[in-house]
Protein backbone atom coordinates (compact mmCIF):
# COMPACT_ATOMS: atom_id res chain seq x y z
CA UNK A 1 0.00 0.00 0.00
CA UNK A 2 1.27 3.46 -0.86
CA UNK A 3 0.03 6.96 -0.02
CA UNK A 4 -2.43 6.95 -2.93
CA UNK A 5 -3.95 3.67 -1.78
CA UNK A 6 -4.28 5.04 1.76
CA UNK A 7 -6.03 8.15 0.43
CA UNK A 8 -8.47 5.95 -1.51
CA UNK A 9 -9.34 4.02 1.68
CA UNK A 10 -9.85 7.25 3.64
CA UNK A 11 -12.03 8.58 0.79
CA UNK A 12 -14.52 5.77 1.48
CA UNK A 13 -14.95 7.13 5.03
CA UNK A 14 -15.04 10.90 4.39
CA UNK A 15 -16.83 10.75 1.00
CA UNK A 16 -14.58 13.31 -0.75
CA UNK A 17 -11.14 12.67 -2.17
CA UNK A 18 -10.07 16.27 -1.50
CA UNK A 19 -10.89 15.85 2.21
CA UNK A 20 -9.09 12.49 2.31
CA UNK A 21 -5.94 14.00 0.79
CA UNK A 22 -6.06 16.85 3.32
CA UNK A 23 -6.55 14.42 6.23
CA UNK A 24 -3.69 12.10 5.25
CA UNK A 25 -1.35 15.03 4.52
CA UNK A 26 -2.25 16.65 7.85
CA UNK A 27 -1.50 13.48 9.84
CA UNK A 28 1.84 12.91 8.11
CA UNK A 29 2.84 16.57 8.40
CA UNK A 30 1.93 16.70 12.09
CA UNK A 31 3.99 13.58 12.86
CA UNK A 32 6.93 14.99 10.90
CA UNK A 33 6.80 18.36 12.70
CA UNK A 34 6.62 16.68 16.11
CA UNK A 35 9.63 14.49 15.33
CA UNK A 36 11.57 17.48 14.04
CA UNK A 37 11.02 19.17 17.43
CA UNK A 38 12.24 15.99 19.15
CA UNK A 39 8.82 14.96 20.49
CA UNK A 40 7.42 11.43 20.56
CA UNK A 41 4.16 10.63 18.78
CA UNK A 42 2.25 7.76 20.40
CA UNK A 43 -0.80 6.23 18.76
CA UNK A 44 -2.12 3.84 21.39
CA UNK A 45 -2.41 0.31 20.01
CA UNK A 46 -0.64 1.23 16.77
CA UNK A 47 2.84 2.36 17.81
CA UNK A 48 5.24 5.13 18.71
CA UNK A 49 7.24 7.39 16.42
CA UNK A 50 10.39 8.84 17.99
CA UNK A 51 13.82 10.23 17.13
CA UNK A 52 16.93 8.13 17.78
CA UNK A 53 20.50 9.43 17.82
CA UNK A 54 22.92 7.49 15.67
CA UNK A 55 26.54 7.86 16.83
CA UNK A 56 29.40 8.79 14.52
CA UNK A 57 31.21 5.76 13.15
CA UNK A 58 33.78 4.59 10.67
CA UNK A 59 32.52 3.02 7.46
CA UNK A 60 33.90 1.74 4.22
CA UNK A 61 33.27 2.93 0.67
CA UNK A 62 32.01 -0.23 -1.09
CA UNK A 63 33.35 0.88 -4.46
CA UNK A 64 36.92 1.76 -3.46
CA UNK A 65 37.26 0.04 -0.08
CA UNK A 66 38.53 3.30 1.44
CA UNK A 67 37.74 4.05 5.09
CA UNK A 68 35.37 6.99 5.61
CA UNK A 69 33.97 8.80 8.64
CA UNK A 70 30.20 8.81 8.96
CA UNK A 71 28.83 11.75 10.99
CA UNK A 72 26.43 11.38 13.90
CA UNK A 73 22.81 12.11 13.04
CA UNK A 74 19.24 11.81 14.22
CA UNK A 75 16.98 9.27 12.52
CA UNK A 76 13.24 8.56 12.78
CA UNK A 77 12.27 5.38 14.63
CA UNK A 78 8.99 3.47 14.82
CA UNK A 79 8.12 0.95 17.52
CA UNK A 80 5.00 -1.11 16.90
CA UNK A 81 2.38 -1.23 19.65
CA UNK A 82 1.05 -4.43 21.20
CA UNK A 83 -2.24 -4.41 19.26
CA UNK A 84 -0.43 -4.01 15.92
CA UNK A 85 2.07 -6.73 16.79
CA UNK A 86 -0.69 -9.12 17.83
CA UNK A 87 -2.76 -8.41 14.70
CA UNK A 88 0.15 -8.85 12.28
CA UNK A 89 1.44 -11.92 14.12
CA UNK A 90 -1.79 -13.90 13.62
C-alpha positions in Angstrom: 0.0 0.0 0.0 1.3 3.5 -0.9 0.0 7.0 0.0 -2.4 7.0 -2.9 -4.0 3.7 -1.8 -4.3 5.0 1.8 -6.0 8.2 0.4 -8.5 5.9 -1.5 -9.3 4.0 1.7 -9.9 7.2 3.6 -12.0 8.6 0.8 -14.5 5.8 1.5 -15.0 7.1 5.0 -15.0 10.9 4.4 -16.8 10.8 1.0 -14.6 13.3 -0.8 -11.1 12.7 -2.2 -10.1 16.3 -1.5 -10.9 15.8 2.2 -9.1 12.5 2.3 -5.9 14.0 0.8 -6.1 16.8 3.3 -6.5 14.4 6.2 -3.7 12.1 5.2 -1.4 15.0 4.5 -2.3 16.7 7.8 -1.5 13.5 9.8 1.8 12.9 8.1 2.8 16.6 8.4 1.9 16.7 12.1 4.0 13.6 12.9 6.9 15.0 10.9 6.8 18.4 12.7 6.6 16.7 16.1 9.6 14.5 15.3 11.6 17.5 14.0 11.0 19.2 17.4 12.2 16.0 19.2 8.8 15.0 20.5 7.4 11.4 20.6 4.2 10.6 18.8 2.3 7.8 20.4 -0.8 6.2 18.8 -2.1 3.8 21.4 -2.4 0.3 20.0 -0.6 1.2 16.8 2.8 2.4 17.8 5.2 5.1 18.7 7.2 7.4 16.4 10.4 8.8 18.0 13.8 10.2 17.1 16.9 8.1 17.8 20.5 9.4 17.8 22.9 7.5 15.7 26.5 7.9 16.8 29.4 8.8 14.5 31.2 5.8 13.2 33.8 4.6 10.7 32.5 3.0 7.5 33.9 1.7 4.2 33.3 2.9 0.7 32.0 -0.2 -1.1 33.4 0.9 -4.5 36.9 1.8 -3.5 37.3 0.0 -0.1 38.5 3.3 1.4 37.7 4.0 5.1 35.4 7.0 5.6 34.0 8.8 8.6 30.2 8.8 9.0 28.8 11.7 11.0 26.4 11.4 13.9 22.8 12.1 13.0 19.2 11.8 14.2 17.0 9.3 12.5 13.2 8.6 12.8 12.3 5.4 14.6 9.0 3.5 14.8 8.1 1.0 17.5 5.0 -1.1 16.9 2.4 -1.2 19.6 1.0 -4.4 21.2 -2.2 -4.4 19.3 -0.4 -4.0 15.9 2.1 -6.7 16.8 -0.7 -9.1 17.8 -2.8 -8.4 14.7 0.1 -8.9 12.3 1.4 -11.9 14.1 -1.8 -13.9 13.6 
